[in-house]
Amino acid sequence: METEQRGGRWRIGVVDDHDAIVRGLRAIVGEQPDMEVVAAASTVPELLTQTTDIDVVVLDLLLEDGSSPDTNVELLREAGIPALVYTSGDPYLVRVAAKAGVLGVLRKNVRESVLVAALRAAASGTMVPTVEWASAIDADEGLVDLPPRLRRVLELYAAGVSTAGVAKALKLSADTVPGYVSDIRDIYSAAGRPAPTKIDLYKRGIEDGWLPSPRR
């Protein structure tokens, strides 16, 4: 649903824990006659303590507080504020945010004119279609569909947790976990994406978005 400007300007919020990015956004937005940055913070809760009178929040996905993109998007939604993702493009985090319901996804290397146009559209409540945003949503169609229990086993086991550790974390019998791992391998094999080793399972987990990409 499209919204209307209040006071002749779109009110922009920024959630990013890099000062240089915040300063850059303030400078770019400050040059526009129809918008202004009214609040900036390193976390969503901190931003919401400043004001909720915001038309759209420019949201980074990888924040130092370790918060999840879907949690942040939901907090903003509860406050009646849509989100426009502005990120370096981690596929896992982009996929999580896209599924959470953001207006669009922009990489931080987009041209200034593209950023400004996206801000205007998002502030008015219009979707901002981009390749990153569409790809993150379309990627679900090509994913191996693991049941919730198998997905959780994959998340833990492929990330390095021992069989005994997985069993303890999920309150399973130690004898049950190897069977689940075998089932996961069978599913991937049937999909033409075999994962005979633990490393292969880790790769498949990253490819399908069950595991985050490794940080540099």
Phi and psi in degrees as GROMACS dihedral restraints (atoms count N, CA, C in turn):
[ dihedral_restraints ]
;  ai    aj    ak    al  type     phi  dphi    fc
    3     4     5     6     1   -77.1    20    10
    4     5     6     7     1   146.7    20    10
    6     7     8     9     1  -116.3    20    10
    7     8     9    10     1   170.3    20    10
    9    10    11    12     1  -112.5    20    10
   10    11    12    13     1   152.5    20    10
   12    13    14    15     1   -63.6    20    10
   13    14    15    16     1   145.9    20    10
   15    16    17    18     1  -111.9    20    10
   16    17    18    19     1   123.8    20    10
   18    19    20    21     1    70.5    20    10
   19    20    21    22     1    20.0    20    10
   21    22    23    24     1    82.0    20    10
   22    23    24    25     1     1.1    20    10
   24    25    26    27     1  -138.4    20    10
   25    26    27    28     1   143.6    20    10
   27    28    29    30     1   -76.5    20    10
   28    29    30    31     1   136.5    20    10
   30    31    32    33     1  -100.5    20    10
   31    32    33    34     1   116.1    20    10
   33    34    35    36     1  -107.4    20    10
   34    35    36    37     1   134.8    20    10
   36    37    38    39     1  -111.0    20    10
   37    38    39    40     1   153.5    20    10
   39    40    41    42     1  -130.8    20    10
   40    41    42    43     1   129.1    20    10
   42    43    44    45     1  -120.4    20    10
   43    44    45    46     1   105.2    20    10
   45    46    47    48     1  -159.6    20    10
   46    47    48    49     1   138.3    20    10
   48    49    50    51     1   -99.6    20    10
   49    50    51    52     1    18.1    20    10
   51    52    53    54     1  -109.6    20    10
   52    53    54    55     1   114.5    20    10
   54    55    56    57     1   -58.0    20    10
   55    56    57    58     1   -36.4    20    10
   57    58    59    60     1   -64.6    20    10
   58    59    60    61     1   -38.7    20    10
   60    61    62    63     1   -66.7    20    10
   61    62    63    64     1   -43.9    20    10
   63    64    65    66     1   -62.3    20    10
   64    65    66    67     1   -44.8    20    10
   66    67    68    69     1   -63.0    20    10
   67    68    69    70     1   -40.0    20    10
   69    70    71    72     1   -63.7    20    10
   70    71    72    73     1   -42.6    20    10
   72    73    74    75     1   -65.8    20    10
   73    74    75    76     1   -40.7    20    10
   75    76    77    78     1   -60.0    20    10
   76    77    78    79     1   -41.6    20    10
   78    79    80    81     1   -66.9    20    10
   79    80    81    82     1   -45.1    20    10
   81    82    83    84     1   -64.8    20    10
   82    83    84    85     1   -48.8    20    10
   84    85    86    87     1   -65.3    20    10
   85    86    87    88     1   -37.1    20    10
   87    88    89    90     1   -62.8    20    10
   88    89    90    91     1   -21.5    20    10
   90    91    92    93     1   -83.4    20    10
   91    92    93    94     1    -8.1    20    10
   93    94    95    96     1   -94.2    20    10
   94    95    96    97     1   133.0    20    10
   96    97    98    99     1   -73.9    20    10
   97    98    99   100     1   -13.6    20    10
   99   100   101   102     1  -115.0    20    10
  100   101   102   103     1    15.5    20    10
  102   103   104   105     1  -154.3    20    10
  103   104   105   106     1   160.4    20    10
  105   106   107   108     1  -153.2    20    10
  106   107   108   109     1   148.0    20    10
  108   109   110   111     1   -83.9    20    10
  109   110   111   112     1   116.6    20    10
  111   112   113   114     1  -100.5    20    10
  112   113   114   115     1   -14.5    20    10
  114   115   116   117     1  -162.1    20    10
  115   116   117   118     1   146.0    20    10
  117   118   119   120     1  -145.4    20    10
  118   119   120   121     1   142.1    20    10
  120   121   122   123     1  -156.6    20    10
  121   122   123   124     1   166.9    20    10
  123   124   125   126     1   -90.4    20    10
  124   125   126   127     1   -10.1    20    10
  126   127   128   129     1  -140.8    20    10
  127   128   129   130     1   159.3    20    10
  129   130   131   132     1   -65.9    20    10
  130   131   132   133     1   -47.0    20    10
  132   133   134   135     1   -56.8    20    10
  133   134   135   136     1   -39.5    20    10
  135   136   137   138     1   -63.9    20    10
  136   137   138   139     1   -41.1    20    10
  138   139   140   141     1   -61.8    20    10
  139   140   141   142     1   -43.6    20    10
  141   142   143   144     1   -68.5    20    10
  142   143   144   145     1   -20.8    20    10
  144   145   146   147     1   -75.3    20    10
  145   146   147   148     1   -20.2    20    10
  147   148   149   150     1   -81.2    20    10
  148   149   150   151     1   -49.3    20    10
  150   151   152   153     1  -170.7    20    10
  151   152   153   154     1   153.7    20    10
  153   154   155   156     1  -115.8    20    10
  154   155   156   157     1     4.7    20    10
  156   157   158   159     1   -84.1    20    10
  157   158   159   160     1    70.8    20    10
  159   160   161   162     1  -134.6    20    10
  160   161   162   163     1   139.1    20    10
  162   163   164   165     1   -84.5    20    10
  163   164   165   166     1   -34.8    20    10
  165   166   167   168     1  -159.0    20    10
  166   167   168   169     1   146.3    20    10
  168   169   170   171     1  -108.9    20    10
  169   170   171   172     1   129.9    20    10
  171   172   173   174     1   -84.5    20    10
  172   173   174   175     1   114.0    20    10
  174   175   176   177     1  -116.0    20    10
  175   176   177   178     1   121.5    20    10
  177   178   179   180     1   -80.3    20    10
  178   179   180   181     1   151.3    20    10
  180   181   182   183     1   -97.1    20    10
  181   182   183   184     1   -26.7    20    10
  183   184   185   186     1  -107.2    20    10
  184   185   186   187     1    96.6    20    10
  186   187   188   189     1  -110.4    20    10
  187   188   189   190     1   150.3    20    10
  189   190   191   192     1   -67.3    20    10
  190   191   192   193     1   -17.3    20    10
  192   193   194   195     1   -79.0    20    10
  193   194   195   196     1    -2.7    20    10
  195   196   197   198     1    75.4    20    10
  196   197   198   199     1    11.6    20    10
  198   199   200   201     1   -69.3    20    10
  199   200   201   202     1   150.5    20    10
  201   202   203   204     1   -85.8    20    10
  202   203   204   205     1   141.9    20    10
  204   205   206   207     1   -56.6    20    10
  205   206   207   208     1   -40.7    20    10
  207   208   209   210     1   -67.3    20    10
  208   209   210   211     1   -34.2    20    10
  210   211   212   213     1   -65.4    20    10
  211   212   213   214     1   -43.3    20    10
  213   214   215   216     1   -66.0    20    10
  214   215   216   217     1   -41.6    20    10
  216   217   218   219     1   -63.5    20    10
  217   218   219   220     1   -39.5    20    10
  219   220   221   222     1   -67.3    20    10
  220   221   222   223     1   -40.1    20    10
  222   223   224   225     1   -60.7    20    10
  223   224   225   226     1   -41.7    20    10
  225   226   227   228     1   -67.8    20    10
  226   227   228   229     1   -40.4    20    10
  228   229   230   231     1   -62.1    20    10
  229   230   231   232     1   -41.2    20    10
  231   232   233   234     1   -62.0    20    10
  232   233   234   235     1   -27.9    20    10
  234   235   236   237     1   -88.9    20    10
  235   236   237   238     1     2.3    20    10
  237   238   239   240     1    78.9    20    10
  238   239   240   241     1    25.2    20    10
  240   241   242   243     1  -120.0    20    10
  241   242   243   244     1   123.4    20    10
  243   244   245   246     1   -78.3    20    10
  244   245   246   247     1   162.6    20    10
  246   247   248   249     1  -122.5    20    10
  247   248   249   250     1   141.7    20    10
  249   250   251   252     1  -118.0    20    10
  250   251   252   253     1   116.3    20    10
  252   253   254   255     1   -75.3    20    10
  253   254   255   256     1   136.3    20    10
  255   256   257   258     1  -134.0    20    10
  256   257   258   259     1   102.2    20    10
  258   259   260   261     1  -144.3    20    10
  259   260   261   262     1   167.8    20    10
  261   262   263   264     1   -78.6    20    10
  262   263   264   265     1   -13.8    20    10
  264   265   266   267     1   104.0    20    10
  265   266   267   268     1    27.8    20    10
  267   268   269   270     1   -57.8    20    10
  268   269   270   271     1   118.7    20    10
  270   271   272   273     1   -57.1    20    10
  271   272   273   274     1   -39.5    20    10
  273   274   275   276     1   -63.9    20    10
  274   275   276   277     1   -49.1    20    10
  276   277   278   279     1   -67.4    20    10
  277   278   279   280     1   -37.1    20    10
  279   280   281   282     1   -62.3    20    10
  280   281   282   283     1   -41.6    20    10
  282   283   284   285     1   -64.3    20    10
  283   284   285   286     1   -43.3    20    10
  285   286   287   288     1   -61.1    20    10
  286   287   288   289     1   -44.9    20    10
  288   289   290   291     1   -66.4    20    10
  289   290   291   292     1   -41.8    20    10
  291   292   293   294     1   -61.6    20    10
  292   293   294   295     1   -41.1    20    10
  294   295   296   297     1   -69.6    20    10
  295   296   297   298     1   -25.8    20    10
  297   298   299   300     1   -75.1    20    10
  298   299   300   301     1   -18.5    20    10
  300   301   302   303     1    99.9    20    10
  301   302   303   304     1    61.3    20    10
  303   304   305   306     1   -97.8    20    10
  304   305   306   307     1   166.0    20    10
  306   307   308   309     1   -79.7    20    10
  307   308   309   310     1   -19.9    20    10
  309   310   311   312     1   176.5    20    10
  310   311   312   313     1   169.6    20    10
  312   313   314   315     1  -131.5    20    10
  313   314   315   316     1   122.3    20    10
  315   316   317   318     1  -118.8    20    10
  316   317   318   319     1   139.4    20    10
  318   319   320   321     1   -81.7    20    10
  319   320   321   322     1   153.1    20    10
  321   322   323   324     1   -73.1    20    10
  322   323   324   325     1    -4.4    20    10
  324   325   326   327     1  -101.4    20    10
  325   326   327   328     1    13.0    20    10
  327   328   329   330     1   -69.6    20    10
  328   329   330   331     1   156.4    20    10
  330   331   332   333     1   -65.1    20    10
  331   332   333   334     1   151.4    20    10
  333   334   335   336     1   -58.1    20    10
  334   335   336   337     1   -38.9    20    10
  336   337   338   339     1   -64.0    20    10
  337   338   339   340     1   -36.9    20    10
  339   340   341   342     1   -67.3    20    10
  340   341   342   343     1   -42.7    20    10
  342   343   344   345     1   -60.7    20    10
  343   344   345   346     1   -46.7    20    10
  345   346   347   348     1   -63.7    20    10
  346   347   348   349     1   -43.7    20    10
  348   349   350   351     1   -63.2    20    10
  349   350   351   352     1   -39.4    20    10
  351   352   353   354     1   -65.7    20    10
  352   353   354   355     1   -40.4    20    10
  354   355   356   357     1   -61.9    20    10
  355   356   357   358     1   -42.8    20    10
  357   358   359   360     1   -63.2    20    10
  358   359   360   361     1   -44.6    20    10
  360   361   362   363     1   -64.6    20    10
  361   362   363   364     1   -48.8    20    10
  363   364   365   366     1   -64.1    20    10
  364   365   366   367     1   -39.8    20    10
  366   367   368   369     1   -62.6    20    10
  367   368   369   370     1   -29.2    20    10
  369   370   371   372     1   -86.6    20    10
  370   371   372   373     1    -0.3    20    10
  372   373   374   375     1    90.7    20    10
  373   374   375   376     1    13.0    20    10
  375   376   377   378     1   -94.3    20    10
  376   377   378   379     1   139.8    20    10
  378   379   380   381     1   -63.3    20    10
  379   380   381   382     1   147.0    20    10
  381   382   383   384     1  -116.8    20    10
  382   383   384   385     1    90.8    20    10
  384   385   386   387     1   -71.4    20    10
  385   386   387   388     1   128.0    20    10
  387   388   389   390     1  -136.8    20    10
  388   389   390   391     1   164.6    20    10
  390   391   392   393     1   -60.9    20    10
  391   392   393   394     1   -43.4    20    10
  393   394   395   396     1   -62.1    20    10
  394   395   396   397     1   -43.9    20    10
  396   397   398   399     1   -66.4    20    10
  397   398   399   400     1   -46.5    20    10
  399   400   401   402     1   -66.2    20    10
  400   401   402   403     1   -40.9    20    10
  402   403   404   405     1   -63.9    20    10
  403   404   405   406     1   -38.6    20    10
  405   406   407   408     1   -63.9    20    10
  406   407   408   409     1   -37.8    20    10
  408   409   410   411     1   -75.2    20    10
  409   410   411   412     1   -45.7    20    10
  411   412   413   414     1   -65.4    20    10
  412   413   414   415     1   -26.3    20    10
  414   415   416   417     1   -60.2    20    10
  415   416   417   418     1   -27.7    20    10
  417   418   419   420     1   -58.9    20    10
  418   419   420   421     1   -29.3    20    10
  420   421   422   423     1   -69.9    20    10
  421   422   423   424     1   -25.2    20    10
  423   424   425   426     1  -101.1    20    10
  424   425   426   427     1     6.1    20    10
  426   427   428   429     1   -81.3    20    10
  427   428   429   430     1   149.3    20    10
  429   430   431   432     1   -70.3    20    10
  430   431   432   433     1   128.8    20    10
  432   433   434   435     1   -92.3    20    10
  433   434   435   436     1    96.4    20    10
  435   436   437   438     1   -90.8    20    10
  436   437   438   439     1   137.5    20    10
  438   439   440   441     1   -59.4    20    10
  439   440   441   442     1   154.9    20    10
  441   442   443   444     1   -52.3    20    10
  442   443   444   445     1   -41.5    20    10
  444   445   446   447     1   -66.0    20    10
  445   446   447   448     1   -44.9    20    10
  447   448   449   450     1   -66.2    20    10
  448   449   450   451     1   -36.0    20    10
  450   451   452   453     1   -62.2    20    10
  451   452   453   454     1   -42.1    20    10
  453   454   455   456     1   -67.7    20    10
  454   455   456   457     1   -38.0    20    10
  456   457   458   459     1   -62.3    20    10
  457   458   459   460     1   -43.7    20    10
  459   460   461   462     1   -61.0    20    10
  460   461   462   463     1   -45.9    20    10
  462   463   464   465     1   -55.9    20    10
  463   464   465   466     1   -43.3    20    10
  465   466   467   468     1   -79.5    20    10
  466   467   468   469     1   -51.3    20    10
  468   469   470   471     1   -64.4    20    10
  469   470   471   472     1   -47.4    20    10
  471   472   473   474     1   -68.7    20    10
  472   473   474   475     1   -23.7    20    10
  474   475   476   477     1   -82.6    20    10
  475   476   477   478     1    -1.5    20    10
  477   478   479   480     1   114.0    20    10
  478   479   480   481     1    -1.4    20    10
  480   481   482   483     1   -73.7    20    10
  481   482   483   484     1   138.2    20    10
  483   484   485   486     1   -68.5    20    10
  484   485   486   487     1   163.8    20    10
  486   487   488   489     1   -57.1    20    10
  487   488   489   490     1   -43.1    20    10
  489   490   491   492     1   -64.6    20    10
  490   491   492   493     1   -38.1    20    10
  492   493   494   495     1   -66.2    20    10
  493   494   495   496     1   -39.9    20    10
  495   496   497   498     1   -63.5    20    10
  496   497   498   499     1   -44.9    20    10
  498   499   500   501     1   -59.4    20    10
  499   500   501   502     1   -44.1    20    10
  501   502   503   504     1   -65.6    20    10
  502   503   504   505     1   -44.0    20    10
  504   505   506   507     1   -64.5    20    10
  505   506   507   508     1   -36.2    20    10
  507   508   509   510     1  -100.9    20    10
  508   509   510   511     1     4.7    20    10
  510   511   512   513     1    57.2    20    10
  511   512   513   514     1    50.3    20    10
  513   514   515   516     1  -116.2    20    10
  514   515   516   517     1   163.3    20    10
  516   517   518   519     1   -70.9    20    10
  517   518   519   520     1   142.1    20    10
  519   520   521   522     1   -60.3    20    10
  520   521   522   523     1   -28.1    20    10
  522   523   524   525     1   -76.0    20    10
  523   524   525   526     1   -16.8    20    10
  525   526   527   528     1   -81.5    20    10
  526   527   528   529     1   -35.7    20    10
  528   529   530   531     1   -59.3    20    10
  529   530   531   532     1   -47.1    20    10
  531   532   533   534     1   -56.5    20    10
  532   533   534   535     1   -35.1    20    10
  534   535   536   537     1   -65.3    20    10
  535   536   537   538     1   -40.5    20    10
  537   538   539   540     1   -64.1    20    10
  538   539   540   541     1   -42.4    20    10
  540   541   542   543     1   -62.2    20    10
  541   542   543   544     1   -40.4    20    10
  543   544   545   546     1   -62.8    20    10
  544   545   546   547     1   -39.7    20    10
  546   547   548   549     1   -62.6    20    10
  547   548   549   550     1   -41.5    20    10
  549   550   551   552     1   -62.2    20    10
  550   551   552   553     1   -45.0    20    10
  552   553   554   555     1   -61.6    20    10
  553   554   555   556     1   -40.0    20    10
  555   556   557   558     1   -62.7    20    10
  556   557   558   559     1   -40.6    20    10
  558   559   560   561     1   -64.4    20    10
  559   560   561   562     1   -45.1    20    10
  561   562   563   564     1   -67.0    20    10
  562   563   564   565     1   -37.9    20    10
  564   565   566   567     1   -63.6    20    10
  565   566   567   568     1   -42.1    20    10
  567   568   569   570     1   -65.1    20    10
  568   569   570   571     1   -26.8    20    10
  570   571   572   573     1   -85.7    20    10
  571   572   573   574     1     2.8    20    10
  573   574   575   576     1    79.3    20    10
  574   575   576   577     1    20.4    20    10
  576   577   578   579     1  -132.3    20    10
  577   578   579   580     1    68.5    20    10
  579   580   581   582     1   -58.8    20    10
  580   581   582   583     1   148.3    20    10
  582   583   584   585     1  -139.2    20    10
  583   584   585   586     1    71.5    20    10
  585   586   587   588     1   -71.9    20    10
  586   587   588   589     1   -20.5    20    10
  588   589   590   591     1  -117.4    20    10
  589   590   591   592     1   167.7    20    10
  591   592   593   594     1   -63.8    20    10
  592   593   594   595     1   -36.1    20    10
  594   595   596   597     1   -64.4    20    10
  595   596   597   598     1   -40.6    20    10
  597   598   599   600     1   -62.4    20    10
  598   599   600   601     1   -40.7    20    10
  600   601   602   603     1   -62.8    20    10
  601   602   603   604     1   -39.7    20    10
  603   604   605   606     1   -60.7    20    10
  604   605   606   607     1   -43.7    20    10
  606   607   608   609     1   -63.0    20    10
  607   608   609   610     1   -43.4    20    10
  609   610   611   612     1   -63.8    20    10
  610   611   612   613     1   -37.7    20    10
  612   613   614   615     1   -62.4    20    10
  613   614   615   616     1   -38.9    20    10
  615   616   617   618     1   -68.5    20    10
  616   617   618   619     1   -44.8    20    10
  618   619   620   621     1   -59.0    20    10
  619   620   621   622     1   -38.3    20    10
  621   622   623   624     1   -93.7    20    10
  622   623   624   625     1     0.7    20    10
  624   625   626   627     1    84.4    20    10
  625   626   627   628     1     8.8    20    10
  627   628   629   630     1   -79.5    20    10
  628   629   630   631     1   -21.0    20    10
  630   631   632   633     1  -126.5    20    10
  631   632   633   634     1   142.4    20    10
  633   634   635   636     1   -72.0    20    10
  634   635   636   637     1   152.3    20    10
  636   637   638   639     1   -65.9    20    10
  637   638   639   640     1   145.6    20    10
  639   640   641   642     1   -64.7    20    10
  640   641   642   643     1   143.4    20    10
  642   643   644   645     1   -85.7    20    10
  643   644   645   646     1   146.6    20    10
